[in-house]
């Protein structure tokens, strides 16, 4: 799935840093709207219409009311990443056909 999605211009599955091991609990998809042609919210709606559940990544802690005055560290690109990232389906229960459907729908260029 990763290879198929990363071959779609404007889409990229997030990479884990070298110092970490990813358990793939979430599968964040980063969208370059200028290249892909659609932003996060439009793509989420399109996937929903095709019966594919997605969700945005969690709202940033340092922007939440209880934490606005708390120290934050190296968060320069977080807002941009938050606006351009959504979590696509990931589960040990997903079949190859379901994964292929997600890739196929993402690869369609003529969506709303």
Biopython code that builds the backbone (N, CA, C, O; Angstrom):
import numpy as np
from Bio.PDB.StructureBuilder import StructureBuilder

atoms = [
    (1, "UNK", "N", (0.828, -1.191, 0.000)),
    (1, "UNK", "CA", (0.000, 0.000, 0.000)),
    (1, "UNK", "C", (0.870, 1.251, 0.000)),
    (1, "UNK", "O", (0.602, 2.193, -0.746)),
    (2, "UNK", "N", (1.897, 1.267, 0.821)),
    (2, "UNK", "CA", (2.776, 2.431, 0.924)),
    (2, "UNK", "C", (3.383, 2.782, -0.426)),
    (2, "UNK", "O", (3.411, 3.949, -0.814)),
    (3, "UNK", "N", (3.863, 1.785, -1.131)),
    (3, "UNK", "CA", (4.487, 2.026, -2.430)),
    (3, "UNK", "C", (3.473, 2.586, -3.427)),
    (3, "UNK", "O", (3.786, 3.506, -4.183)),
    (4, "UNK", "N", (2.256, 2.030, -3.427)),
    (4, "UNK", "CA", (1.211, 2.501, -4.340)),
    (4, "UNK", "C", (0.844, 3.951, -4.043)),
    (4, "UNK", "O", (0.702, 4.758, -4.962)),
    (5, "UNK", "N", (0.693, 4.280, -2.781)),
    (5, "UNK", "CA", (0.289, 5.643, -2.416)),
    (5, "UNK", "C", (1.418, 6.628, -2.685)),
    (5, "UNK", "O", (1.179, 7.720, -3.200)),
    (6, "UNK", "N", (2.627, 6.257, -2.346)),
    (6, "UNK", "CA", (3.742, 7.173, -2.577)),
    (6, "UNK", "C", (4.014, 7.395, -4.064)),
    (6, "UNK", "O", (4.737, 8.325, -4.423)),
    (7, "UNK", "N", (3.450, 6.566, -4.928)),
    (7, "UNK", "CA", (3.569, 6.779, -6.375)),
    (7, "UNK", "C", (2.489, 7.716, -6.913)),
    (7, "UNK", "O", (2.500, 8.045, -8.099)),
    (8, "UNK", "N", (1.567, 8.148, -6.072)),
    (8, "UNK", "CA", (0.527, 9.102, -6.477)),
    (8, "UNK", "C", (1.084, 10.506, -6.214)),
    (8, "UNK", "O", (1.389, 10.860, -5.075)),
    (9, "UNK", "N", (1.211, 11.287, -7.271)),
    (9, "UNK", "CA", (1.777, 12.629, -7.129)),
    (9, "UNK", "C", (0.967, 13.466, -6.141)),
    (9, "UNK", "O", (-0.252, 13.581, -6.264)),
    (10, "UNK", "N", (1.652, 14.043, -5.166)),
    (10, "UNK", "CA", (1.020, 14.899, -4.177)),
    (10, "UNK", "C", (0.618, 14.195, -2.898)),
    (10, "UNK", "O", (0.164, 14.841, -1.954)),
    (11, "UNK", "N", (0.779, 12.868, -2.849)),
    (11, "UNK", "CA", (0.456, 12.113, -1.633)),
    (11, "UNK", "C", (1.703, 11.415, -1.124)),
    (11, "UNK", "O", (2.552, 10.969, -1.896)),
    (12, "UNK", "N", (1.792, 11.333, 0.193)),
    (12, "UNK", "CA", (2.943, 10.675, 0.804)),
    (12, "UNK", "C", (2.551, 10.151, 2.178)),
    (12, "UNK", "O", (1.984, 10.881, 2.990)),
    (13, "UNK", "N", (2.852, 8.897, 2.430)),
    (13, "UNK", "CA", (2.640, 8.356, 3.772)),
    (13, "UNK", "C", (3.821, 8.759, 4.642)),
    (13, "UNK", "O", (4.978, 8.655, 4.235)),
    (14, "UNK", "N", (3.512, 9.216, 5.833)),
    (14, "UNK", "CA", (4.549, 9.706, 6.746)),
    (14, "UNK", "C", (5.575, 8.632, 7.050)),
    (14, "UNK", "O", (5.260, 7.444, 7.124)),
    (15, "UNK", "N", (6.795, 9.073, 7.222)),
    (15, "UNK", "CA", (7.902, 8.189, 7.569)),
    (15, "UNK", "C", (8.189, 8.293, 9.069)),
    (15, "UNK", "O", (8.005, 9.349, 9.674)),
    (16, "UNK", "N", (8.632, 7.208, 9.648)),
    (16, "UNK", "CA", (9.072, 7.232, 11.036)),
    (16, "UNK", "C", (10.509, 7.725, 11.077)),
    (16, "UNK", "O", (11.303, 7.407, 10.192)),
    (17, "UNK", "N", (10.846, 8.499, 12.098)),
    (17, "UNK", "CA", (12.242, 8.921, 12.224)),
    (17, "UNK", "C", (13.136, 7.713, 12.495)),
    (17, "UNK", "O", (12.670, 6.687, 12.991)),
    (18, "UNK", "N", (14.400, 7.836, 12.173)),
    (18, "UNK", "CA", (15.351, 6.733, 12.344)),
    (18, "UNK", "C", (15.428, 6.218, 13.772)),
    (18, "UNK", "O", (15.714, 5.040, 13.987)),
    (19, "UNK", "N", (15.180, 7.075, 14.744)),
    (19, "UNK", "CA", (15.309, 6.679, 16.143)),
    (19, "UNK", "C", (14.058, 5.979, 16.695)),
    (19, "UNK", "O", (14.031, 5.609, 17.869)),
    (20, "UNK", "N", (13.025, 5.795, 15.866)),
    (20, "UNK", "CA", (11.755, 5.257, 16.370)),
    (20, "UNK", "C", (11.293, 4.057, 15.552)),
    (20, "UNK", "O", (11.665, 3.890, 14.390)),
    (21, "UNK", "N", (10.482, 3.235, 16.184)),
    (21, "UNK", "CA", (9.811, 2.128, 15.499)),
    (21, "UNK", "C", (8.318, 2.423, 15.500)),
    (21, "UNK", "O", (7.735, 2.697, 16.549)),
    (22, "UNK", "N", (7.705, 2.367, 14.333)),
    (22, "UNK", "CA", (6.291, 2.685, 14.189)),
    (22, "UNK", "C", (5.461, 1.421, 14.364)),
    (22, "UNK", "O", (5.761, 0.387, 13.766)),
    (23, "UNK", "N", (4.423, 1.505, 15.178)),
    (23, "UNK", "CA", (3.513, 0.360, 15.317)),
    (23, "UNK", "C", (2.343, 0.474, 14.337)),
    (23, "UNK", "O", (1.468, -0.392, 14.321)),
    (24, "UNK", "N", (2.318, 1.520, 13.529)),
    (24, "UNK", "CA", (1.299, 1.765, 12.496)),
    (24, "UNK", "C", (-0.115, 1.754, 13.068)),
    (24, "UNK", "O", (-1.060, 1.313, 12.415)),
    (25, "UNK", "N", (-0.243, 2.242, 14.288)),
    (25, "UNK", "CA", (-1.552, 2.387, 14.900)),
    (25, "UNK", "C", (-2.391, 3.368, 14.087)),
    (25, "UNK", "O", (-3.602, 3.203, 13.944)),
    (26, "UNK", "N", (-1.725, 4.388, 13.561)),
    (26, "UNK", "CA", (-2.353, 5.332, 12.647)),
    (26, "UNK", "C", (-1.479, 5.393, 11.393)),
    (26, "UNK", "O", (-0.270, 5.169, 11.445)),
    (27, "UNK", "N", (-2.117, 5.700, 10.280)),
    (27, "UNK", "CA", (-1.392, 5.768, 9.018)),
    (27, "UNK", "C", (-1.616, 7.159, 8.423)),
    (27, "UNK", "O", (-2.534, 7.345, 7.623)),
    (28, "UNK", "N", (-0.790, 8.138, 8.802)),
    (28, "UNK", "CA", (-1.002, 9.511, 8.353)),
    (28, "UNK", "C", (-0.584, 9.721, 6.899)),
    (28, "UNK", "O", (0.530, 9.388, 6.494)),
    (29, "UNK", "N", (-1.504, 10.278, 6.138)),
    (29, "UNK", "CA", (-1.294, 10.578, 4.733)),
    (29, "UNK", "C", (-1.102, 12.082, 4.604)),
    (29, "UNK", "O", (-1.981, 12.861, 4.973)),
    (30, "UNK", "N", (0.045, 12.487, 4.081)),
    (30, "UNK", "CA", (0.321, 13.906, 3.880)),
    (30, "UNK", "C", (-0.047, 14.277, 2.448)),
    (30, "UNK", "O", (0.267, 13.558, 1.499)),
    (31, "UNK", "N", (-0.720, 15.415, 2.316)),
    (31, "UNK", "CA", (-1.254, 15.844, 1.031)),
    (31, "UNK", "C", (-0.628, 17.171, 0.631)),
    (31, "UNK", "O", (-0.688, 18.145, 1.382)),
    (32, "UNK", "N", (-0.036, 17.204, -0.539)),
    (32, "UNK", "CA", (0.432, 18.461, -1.113)),
    (32, "UNK", "C", (-0.673, 18.918, -2.060)),
    (32, "UNK", "O", (-0.766, 18.449, -3.194)),
    (33, "UNK", "N", (-1.499, 19.830, -1.586)),
    (33, "UNK", "CA", (-2.691, 20.250, -2.335)),
    (33, "UNK", "C", (-2.326, 20.835, -3.698)),
    (33, "UNK", "O", (-3.052, 20.628, -4.670)),
    (34, "UNK", "N", (-1.222, 21.554, -3.780)),
    (34, "UNK", "CA", (-0.823, 22.151, -5.055)),
    (34, "UNK", "C", (-0.530, 21.088, -6.113)),
    (34, "UNK", "O", (-0.791, 21.298, -7.297)),
    (35, "UNK", "N", (0.005, 19.964, -5.691)),
    (35, "UNK", "CA", (0.338, 18.888, -6.637)),
    (35, "UNK", "C", (-0.840, 17.944, -6.823)),
    (35, "UNK", "O", (-1.180, 17.588, -7.951)),
    (36, "UNK", "N", (-1.470, 17.535, -5.714)),
    (36, "UNK", "CA", (-2.558, 16.553, -5.786)),
    (36, "UNK", "C", (-3.837, 17.162, -6.350)),
    (36, "UNK", "O", (-4.617, 16.482, -7.016)),
    (37, "UNK", "N", (-4.046, 18.443, -6.080)),
    (37, "UNK", "CA", (-5.224, 19.112, -6.613)),
    (37, "UNK", "C", (-6.388, 19.206, -5.643)),
    (37, "UNK", "O", (-7.373, 19.883, -5.934)),
    (38, "UNK", "N", (-6.300, 18.553, -4.515)),
    (38, "UNK", "CA", (-7.350, 18.577, -3.494)),
    (38, "UNK", "C", (-6.699, 18.658, -2.126)),
    (38, "UNK", "O", (-5.639, 18.080, -1.888)),
    (39, "UNK", "N", (-7.353, 19.388, -1.228)),
    (39, "UNK", "CA", (-6.873, 19.491, 0.135)),
    (39, "UNK", "C", (-7.445, 18.406, 1.023)),
    (39, "UNK", "O", (-8.235, 17.574, 0.578)),
    (40, "UNK", "N", (-7.040, 18.423, 2.277)),
    (40, "UNK", "CA", (-7.437, 17.402, 3.242)),
    (40, "UNK", "C", (-8.944, 17.258, 3.376)),
    (40, "UNK", "O", (-9.465, 16.148, 3.269)),
    (41, "UNK", "N", (-9.645, 18.341, 3.606)),
    (41, "UNK", "CA", (-11.079, 18.248, 3.879)),
    (41, "UNK", "C", (-11.868, 17.769, 2.658)),
    (41, "UNK", "O", (-12.796, 16.972, 2.795)),
    (42, "UNK", "N", (-11.507, 18.244, 1.479)),
    (42, "UNK", "CA", (-12.179, 17.804, 0.252)),
    (42, "UNK", "C", (-11.907, 16.319, 0.023)),
    (42, "UNK", "O", (-12.810, 15.569, -0.347)),
    (43, "UNK", "N", (-10.662, 15.898, 0.243)),
    (43, "UNK", "CA", (-10.311, 14.484, 0.063)),
    (43, "UNK", "C", (-11.034, 13.612, 1.089)),
    (43, "UNK", "O", (-11.495, 12.521, 0.753)),
    (44, "UNK", "N", (-11.138, 14.075, 2.324)),
    (44, "UNK", "CA", (-11.864, 13.307, 3.338)),
    (44, "UNK", "C", (-13.314, 13.107, 2.932)),
    (44, "UNK", "O", (-13.851, 12.010, 3.089)),
    (45, "UNK", "N", (-13.957, 14.145, 2.412)),
    (45, "UNK", "CA", (-15.344, 14.049, 1.980)),
    (45, "UNK", "C", (-15.476, 13.080, 0.806)),
    (45, "UNK", "O", (-16.400, 12.267, 0.770)),
    (46, "UNK", "N", (-14.563, 13.164, -0.140)),
    (46, "UNK", "CA", (-14.576, 12.266, -1.297)),
    (46, "UNK", "C", (-14.416, 10.804, -0.862)),
    (46, "UNK", "O", (-15.113, 9.923, -1.365)),
    (47, "UNK", "N", (-13.507, 10.558, 0.063)),
    (47, "UNK", "CA", (-13.323, 9.198, 0.559)),
    (47, "UNK", "C", (-14.574, 8.721, 1.307)),
    (47, "UNK", "O", (-14.981, 7.569, 1.158)),
    (48, "UNK", "N", (-15.178, 9.594, 2.102)),
    (48, "UNK", "CA", (-16.409, 9.256, 2.814)),
    (48, "UNK", "C", (-17.508, 8.859, 1.827)),
    (48, "UNK", "O", (-18.230, 7.887, 2.051)),
    (49, "UNK", "N", (-17.628, 9.612, 0.740)),
    (49, "UNK", "CA", (-18.631, 9.308, -0.280)),
    (49, "UNK", "C", (-18.376, 7.948, -0.935)),
    (49, "UNK", "O", (-19.289, 7.333, -1.487)),
    (50, "UNK", "N", (-17.137, 7.491, -0.868)),
    (50, "UNK", "CA", (-16.769, 6.185, -1.408)),
    (50, "UNK", "C", (-16.653, 5.127, -0.311)),
    (50, "UNK", "O", (-16.012, 4.090, -0.485)),
    (51, "UNK", "N", (-17.294, 5.421, 0.827)),
    (51, "UNK", "CA", (-17.370, 4.490, 1.960)),
    (51, "UNK", "C", (-16.007, 4.128, 2.553)),
    (51, "UNK", "O", (-15.770, 2.993, 2.967)),
    (52, "UNK", "N", (-15.120, 5.125, 2.583)),
    (52, "UNK", "CA", (-13.800, 4.954, 3.194)),
    (52, "UNK", "C", (-13.702, 5.961, 4.335)),
    (52, "UNK", "O", (-13.745, 7.173, 4.122)),
    (53, "UNK", "N", (-13.569, 5.433, 5.545)),
    (53, "UNK", "CA", (-13.520, 6.285, 6.727)),
    (53, "UNK", "C", (-12.095, 6.808, 6.940)),
    (53, "UNK", "O", (-11.127, 6.048, 6.924)),
    (54, "UNK", "N", (-11.998, 8.116, 7.136)),
    (54, "UNK", "CA", (-10.723, 8.754, 7.477)),
    (54, "UNK", "C", (-10.998, 9.720, 8.619)),
    (54, "UNK", "O", (-12.146, 9.930, 9.008)),
    (55, "UNK", "N", (-9.952, 10.293, 9.140)),
    (55, "UNK", "CA", (-10.108, 11.339, 10.148)),
    (55, "UNK", "C", (-8.870, 12.210, 10.141)),
    (55, "UNK", "O", (-7.778, 11.752, 9.804)),
    (56, "UNK", "N", (-9.045, 13.478, 10.518)),
    (56, "UNK", "CA", (-7.848, 14.324, 10.615)),
    (56, "UNK", "C", (-6.995, 13.867, 11.793)),
    (56, "UNK", "O", (-7.474, 13.172, 12.689)),
    (57, "UNK", "N", (-5.755, 14.256, 11.781)),
    (57, "UNK", "CA", (-4.924, 13.970, 12.954)),
    (57, "UNK", "C", (-5.440, 14.826, 14.101)),
    (57, "UNK", "O", (-6.133, 15.819, 13.877)),
    (58, "UNK", "N", (-5.106, 14.443, 15.321)),
    (58, "UNK", "CA", (-5.610, 15.171, 16.486)),
    (58, "UNK", "C", (-5.181, 16.620, 16.450)),
    (58, "UNK", "O", (-4.121, 16.978, 15.936)),
    (59, "UNK", "N", (-6.063, 17.451, 17.026)),
    (59, "UNK", "CA", (-5.757, 18.873, 17.123)),
    (59, "UNK", "C", (-4.500, 19.038, 17.967)),
    (59, "UNK", "O", (-4.276, 18.292, 18.920)),
    (60, "UNK", "N", (-3.706, 19.995, 17.615)),
    (60, "UNK", "CA", (-2.399, 20.178, 18.243)),
    (60, "UNK", "C", (-2.513, 20.591, 19.707)),
    (60, "UNK", "O", (-3.255, 21.512, 20.050)),
    (61, "UNK", "N", (-1.775, 19.902, 20.554)),
    (61, "UNK", "CA", (-1.834, 20.174, 21.995)),
    (61, "UNK", "C", (-1.488, 21.617, 22.317)),
    (61, "UNK", "O", (-2.174, 22.253, 23.118)),
    (62, "UNK", "N", (-0.444, 22.138, 21.713)),
    (62, "UNK", "CA", (0.005, 23.485, 22.093)),
    (62, "UNK", "C", (-0.975, 24.587, 21.667)),
    (62, "UNK", "O", (-0.801, 25.745, 22.044)),
    (63, "UNK", "N", (-2.001, 24.233, 20.885)),
    (63, "UNK", "CA", (-3.020, 25.206, 20.496)),
    (63, "UNK", "C", (-4.318, 25.054, 21.288)),
    (63, "UNK", "O", (-5.214, 25.892, 21.180)),
    (64, "UNK", "N", (-4.420, 24.003, 22.072)),
    (64, "UNK", "CA", (-5.618, 23.796, 22.876)),
    (64, "UNK", "C", (-5.608, 24.748, 24.078)),
    (64, "UNK", "O", (-4.563, 25.040, 24.659)),
    (65, "UNK", "N", (-6.794, 25.214, 24.421)),
    (65, "UNK", "CA", (-6.930, 26.234, 25.464)),
    (65, "UNK", "C", (-6.166, 25.909, 26.754)),
    (65, "UNK", "O", (-5.469, 26.786, 27.264)),
    (66, "UNK", "N", (-6.263, 24.694, 27.306)),
    (66, "UNK", "CA", (-5.569, 24.451, 28.577)),
    (66, "UNK", "C", (-4.042, 24.464, 28.465)),
    (66, "UNK", "O", (-3.349, 24.555, 29.479)),
    (67, "UNK", "N", (-3.518, 24.373, 27.250)),
    (67, "UNK", "CA", (-2.073, 24.245, 27.079)),
    (67, "UNK", "C", (-1.425, 25.433, 26.375)),
    (67, "UNK", "O", (-0.226, 25.409, 26.098)),
    (68, "UNK", "N", (-2.203, 26.468, 26.087)),
    (68, "UNK", "CA", (-1.666, 27.608, 25.323)),
    (68, "UNK", "C", (-0.483, 28.274, 26.003)),
    (68, "UNK", "O", (0.391, 28.804, 25.317)),
    (69, "UNK", "N", (-0.426, 28.265, 27.298)),
    (69, "UNK", "CA", (0.666, 28.930, 28.010)),
    (69, "UNK", "C", (1.765, 27.963, 28.428)),
    (69, "UNK", "O", (2.679, 28.336, 29.163)),
    (70, "UNK", "N", (1.679, 26.733, 27.965)),
    (70, "UNK", "CA", (2.692, 25.741, 28.318)),
    (70, "UNK", "C", (3.848, 25.800, 27.320)),
    (70, "UNK", "O", (3.697, 26.232, 26.177)),
    (71, "UNK", "N", (4.979, 25.360, 27.789)),
    (71, "UNK", "CA", (6.155, 25.316, 26.928)),
    (71, "UNK", "C", (5.907, 24.334, 25.778)),
    (71, "UNK", "O", (5.317, 23.272, 25.974)),
    (72, "UNK", "N", (6.361, 24.702, 24.587)),
    (72, "UNK", "CA", (6.343, 23.771, 23.467)),
    (72, "UNK", "C", (7.721, 23.804, 22.820)),
    (72, "UNK", "O", (8.491, 24.742, 23.027)),
    (73, "UNK", "N", (8.017, 22.801, 22.056)),
    (73, "UNK", "CA", (9.385, 22.614, 21.582)),
    (73, "UNK", "C", (9.392, 22.179, 20.124)),
    (73, "UNK", "O", (8.778, 21.175, 19.763)),
    (74, "UNK", "N", (10.081, 22.929, 19.301)),
    (74, "UNK", "CA", (10.270, 22.597, 17.890)),
    (74, "UNK", "C", (8.954, 22.251, 17.194)),
    (74, "UNK", "O", (8.802, 21.156, 16.654)),
    (75, "UNK", "N", (8.027, 23.168, 17.209)),
    (75, "UNK", "CA", (6.721, 22.924, 16.604)),
    (75, "UNK", "C", (6.481, 23.866, 15.420)),
    (75, "UNK", "O", (5.345, 24.266, 15.162)),
    (76, "UNK", "N", (7.532, 24.212, 14.715)),
    (76, "UNK", "CA", (7.444, 25.197, 13.638)),
    (76, "UNK", "C", (6.549, 24.759, 12.485)),
    (76, "UNK", "O", (5.842, 25.590, 11.914)),
    (77, "UNK", "N", (6.562, 23.493, 12.133)),
    (77, "UNK", "CA", (5.813, 23.024, 10.968)),
    (77, "UNK", "C", (4.515, 22.299, 11.341)),
    (77, "UNK", "O", (3.837, 21.758, 10.467)),
    (78, "UNK", "N", (4.173, 22.284, 12.609)),
    (78, "UNK", "CA", (3.037, 21.472, 13.040)),
    (78, "UNK", "C", (1.704, 21.914, 12.453)),
    (78, "UNK", "O", (0.893, 21.075, 12.061)),
    (79, "UNK", "N", (1.469, 23.209, 12.387)),
    (79, "UNK", "CA", (0.182, 23.684, 11.864)),
    (79, "UNK", "C", (0.037, 23.298, 10.394)),
    (79, "UNK", "O", (-1.018, 22.824, 9.974)),
    (80, "UNK", "N", (1.085, 23.500, 9.626)),
    (80, "UNK", "CA", (1.053, 23.113, 8.211)),
    (80, "UNK", "C", (0.808, 21.613, 8.064)),
    (80, "UNK", "O", (-0.012, 21.196, 7.246)),
    (81, "UNK", "N", (1.511, 20.805, 8.847)),
    (81, "UNK", "CA", (1.319, 19.354, 8.788)),
    (81, "UNK", "C", (-0.089, 18.966, 9.221)),
    (81, "UNK", "O", (-0.708, 18.098, 8.605)),
    (82, "UNK", "N", (-0.599, 19.596, 10.268)),
    (82, "UNK", "CA", (-1.941, 19.294, 10.746)),
    (82, "UNK", "C", (-2.981, 19.583, 9.671)),
    (82, "UNK", "O", (-3.914, 18.802, 9.485)),
    (83, "UNK", "N", (-2.827, 20.694, 8.963)),
    (83, "UNK", "CA", (-3.786, 21.082, 7.925)),
    (83, "UNK", "C", (-3.724, 20.177, 6.698)),
    (83, "UNK", "O", (-4.697, 20.079, 5.951)),
    (84, "UNK", "N", (-2.586, 19.514, 6.487)),
    (84, "UNK", "CA", (-2.379, 18.744, 5.263)),
    (84, "UNK", "C", (-2.264, 17.242, 5.484)),
    (84, "UNK", "O", (-1.775, 16.522, 4.613)),
    (85, "UNK", "N", (-2.708, 16.766, 6.636)),
    (85, "UNK", "CA", (-2.558, 15.349, 6.952)),
    (85, "UNK", "C", (-3.886, 14.767, 7.408)),
    (85, "UNK", "O", (-4.641, 15.404, 8.142)),
    (86, "UNK", "N", (-4.159, 13.545, 6.961)),
    (86, "UNK", "CA", (-5.312, 12.801, 7.458)),
    (86, "UNK", "C", (-4.898, 11.359, 7.675)),
    (86, "UNK", "O", (-3.960, 10.862, 7.051)),
    (87, "UNK", "N", (-5.611, 10.701, 8.566)),
    (87, "UNK", "CA", (-5.341, 9.292, 8.837)),
    (87, "UNK", "C", (-6.232, 8.442, 7.944)),
    (87, "UNK", "O", (-7.454, 8.589, 7.937)),
    (88, "UNK", "N", (-5.602, 7.557, 7.199)),
    (88, "UNK", "CA", (-6.352, 6.646, 6.337)),
    (88, "UNK", "C", (-6.551, 5.321, 7.066)),
    (88, "UNK", "O", (-5.899, 5.074, 8.081)),
    (89, "UNK", "N", (-7.437, 4.470, 6.567)),
    (89, "UNK", "CA", (-7.717, 3.209, 7.261)),
    (89, "UNK", "C", (-6.456, 2.371, 7.493)),
    (89, "UNK", "O", (-5.603, 2.232, 6.616)),
    (90, "UNK", "N", (-6.376, 1.832, 8.682)),
    (90, "UNK", "CA", (-5.288, 0.919, 9.017)),
    (90, "UNK", "C", (-5.816, -0.042, 10.086)),
    (90, "UNK", "O", (-6.342, 0.379, 11.116)),
    (91, "UNK", "N", (-5.668, -1.300, 9.825)),
    (91, "UNK", "CA", (-6.121, -2.311, 10.769)),
    (91, "UNK", "C", (-5.592, -3.661, 10.305)),
    (91, "UNK", "O", (-5.408, -3.885, 9.109)),
    (92, "UNK", "N", (-5.355, -4.542, 11.239)),
    (92, "UNK", "CA", (-4.956, -5.900, 10.865)),
    (92, "UNK", "C", (-6.102, -6.628, 10.186)),
    (92, "UNK", "O", (-5.893, -7.663, 9.553)),
    (93, "UNK", "N", (-7.324, -6.090, 10.315)),
    (93, "UNK", "CA", (-8.500, -6.722, 9.724)),
    (93, "UNK", "C", (-8.764, -6.309, 8.280)),
    (93, "UNK", "O", (-9.638, -6.881, 7.629)),
    (94, "UNK", "N", (-8.032, -5.335, 7.772)),
    (94, "UNK", "CA", (-8.255, -4.900, 6.389)),
    (94, "UNK", "C", (-7.757, -5.962, 5.420)),
    (94, "UNK", "O", (-6.681, -6.534, 5.591)),
    (95, "UNK", "N", (-8.564, -6.205, 4.408)),
    (95, "UNK", "CA", (-8.173, -7.185, 3.390)),
    (95, "UNK", "C", (-7.367, -6.491, 2.291)),
    (95, "UNK", "O", (-7.356, -5.264, 2.194)),
    (96, "UNK", "N", (-6.708, -7.280, 1.483)),
    (96, "UNK", "CA", (-5.960, -6.735, 0.342)),
    (96, "UNK", "C", (-6.908, -5.976, -0.582)),
    (96, "UNK", "O", (-6.550, -4.914, -1.092)),
    (97, "UNK", "N", (-8.105, -6.502, -0.803)),
    (97, "UNK", "CA", (-9.085, -5.822, -1.656)),
    (97, "UNK", "C", (-9.467, -4.458, -1.086)),
    (97, "UNK", "O", (-9.612, -3.491, -1.834)),
    (98, "UNK", "N", (-9.630, -4.378, 0.222)),
    (98, "UNK", "CA", (-9.971, -3.104, 0.845)),
    (98, "UNK", "C", (-8.826, -2.102, 0.716)),
    (98, "UNK", "O", (-9.050, -0.927, 0.425)),
    (99, "UNK", "N", (-7.614, -2.568, 0.932)),
    (99, "UNK", "CA", (-6.453, -1.698, 0.781)),
    (99, "UNK", "C", (-6.313, -1.229, -0.665)),
    (99, "UNK", "O", (-6.008, -0.064, -0.921)),
    (100, "UNK", "N", (-6.539, -2.144, -1.606)),
    (100, "UNK", "CA", (-6.475, -1.783, -3.026)),
    (100, "UNK", "C", (-7.532, -0.745, -3.368)),
    (100, "UNK", "O", (-7.286, 0.152, -4.175)),
    (101, "UNK", "N", (-8.720, -0.863, -2.753)),
    (101, "UNK", "CA", (-9.792, 0.110, -3.015)),
    (101, "UNK", "C", (-9.377, 1.496, -2.542)),
    (101, "UNK", "O", (-9.613, 2.484, -3.237)),
    (102, "UNK", "N", (-8.765, 1.577, -1.371)),
    (102, "UNK", "CA", (-8.299, 2.869, -0.861)),
    (102, "UNK", "C", (-7.309, 3.481, -1.851)),
    (102, "UNK", "O", (-7.415, 4.658, -2.194)),
    (103, "UNK", "N", (-6.355, 2.683, -2.303)),
    (103, "UNK", "CA", (-5.351, 3.173, -3.253)),
    (103, "UNK", "C", (-5.997, 3.592, -4.566)),
    (103, "UNK", "O", (-5.637, 4.622, -5.137)),
    (104, "UNK", "N", (-6.943, 2.804, -5.044)),
    (104, "UNK", "CA", (-7.631, 3.109, -6.305)),
    (104, "UNK", "C", (-8.386, 4.434, -6.210)),
    (104, "UNK", "O", (-8.307, 5.263, -7.116)),
    (105, "UNK", "N", (-9.114, 4.630, -5.120)),
    (105, "UNK", "CA", (-9.885, 5.859, -4.939)),
    (105, "UNK", "C", (-8.939, 7.056, -4.812)),
    (105, "UNK", "O", (-9.207, 8.112, -5.385)),
    (106, "UNK", "N", (-7.847, 6.908, -4.077)),
    (106, "UNK", "CA", (-6.879, 7.997, -3.940)),
    (106, "UNK", "C", (-6.249, 8.357, -5.285)),
    (106, "UNK", "O", (-5.893, 9.511, -5.525)),
    (107, "UNK", "N", (-6.119, 7.370, -6.146)),
    (107, "UNK", "CA", (-5.440, 7.578, -7.430)),
    (107, "UNK", "C", (-6.351, 8.182, -8.492)),
    (107, "UNK", "O", (-5.870, 8.632, -9.532)),
    (108, "UNK", "N", (-7.661, 8.198, -8.247)),
    (108, "UNK", "CA", (-8.575, 8.802, -9.219)),
    (108, "UNK", "C", (-8.375, 10.306, -9.230)),
    (108, "UNK", "O", (-8.408, 10.956, -8.186)),
    (109, "UNK", "N", (-8.175, 10.838, -10.389)),
    (109, "UNK", "CA", (-7.901, 12.275, -10.502)),
    (109, "UNK", "C", (-9.150, 13.109, -10.725)),
    (109, "UNK", "O", (-9.110, 14.330, -10.570)),
    (110, "UNK", "N", (-10.254, 12.477, -11.084)),
    (110, "UNK", "CA", (-11.454, 13.233, -11.422)),
    (110, "UNK", "C", (-12.455, 13.236, -10.278)),
    (110, "UNK", "O", (-13.640, 12.984, -10.496)),
    (111, "UNK", "N", (-11.998, 13.517, -9.059)),
    (111, "UNK", "CA", (-12.981, 13.643, -7.995)),
    (111, "UNK", "C", (-13.300, 15.105, -7.758)),
    (111, "UNK", "O", (-12.573, 15.999, -8.190)),
    (112, "UNK", "N", (-14.380, 15.324, -7.077)),
    (112, "UNK", "CA", (-14.919, 16.673, -6.859)),
    (112, "UNK", "C", (-13.913, 17.607, -6.223)),
    (112, "UNK", "O", (-14.222, 18.773, -5.980)),
]
sb = StructureBuilder()
sb.init_structure("model")
sb.init_model(0)
sb.init_chain("A")
sb.init_seg("    ")
for serial, (resi, resn, name, xyz) in enumerate(atoms, 1):
    if name == "N":
        sb.init_residue(resn, " ", resi, " ")
    sb.init_atom(name, np.array(xyz, "f"), 0.0, 1.0, " ", f" {name:<3s}", serial, name[0])
structure = sb.get_structure()
